């Protein structure tokens, strides 16, 4: 995974561990999690699956709004 051949890269990766996530990154992670939940619920409970999908779409709308404002 991490090679010793590139010590500069190792430093950058280690330094990146403490980097604060942007609002966009947080929203995209939540979107991904909701989509996974929606997919897993789609075979057992369609209503809950649709609800999770709607929540995920709302998050994606927020991401689009953030991108337009920046």
N, C-alpha and C positions, 0 to 999 in steps of 0.2 A: 504494500500500500504506500508507504512512505520510504523513499530510498535515501541512502546515506550519501549518494553521489552528488546531491545538490543541497549543500548546507544552507544556502540562501533561501531555498524553497521551504526547507524545514522550519527556518525561523519565521517566515511569513505565515506558514500554516499555524504554528504555535501562537504567534501574535494574534492571528485572526480568531482564536478561540474566545477571546474576551471582547470581541467587537459586538457592539450593540446592533440588533437587527432593526431595519427600518420598518416603518408602519406598513409599507407595501409587502415586505417579506413576511411579516406576521400575518397579514390578511391572506396572502397566498398559501401559507402553511395551513391556516384554518380552512381555507377553501378546499385544499387537497384532502384534508381529514374528513370534511363533510361529504365530499364526493365519494370517498372510500366507504363511509358509513352508508350513504345512500345506495351504493352498489350492493353492499352486503345485505341490506334490508330489502332490496328489490325482490328477492325470492321468497321472503317470509311475510313481510308487511308492507304492502304497496303504499298505504297512506303515510306511514312514517318515512318511507323512502322518498316520496314526493315532497314531504315537509323538509327533509334534509337537503334535497335538491334545491328547493326554493331558498333556503337559508344560504346555500352555497352561491346561488345566482345573485343574491343581494350583496354578498361579499365581493363578488366579481364586479358588480356595479360600483362599489366603493373604490375598488382598485382602479377602474376606468376613470372615475372622477378625480382621483389623486393624480393620475398620469396626465389628465387634461389640464389640471391646475399647475402642474410643474413644467 
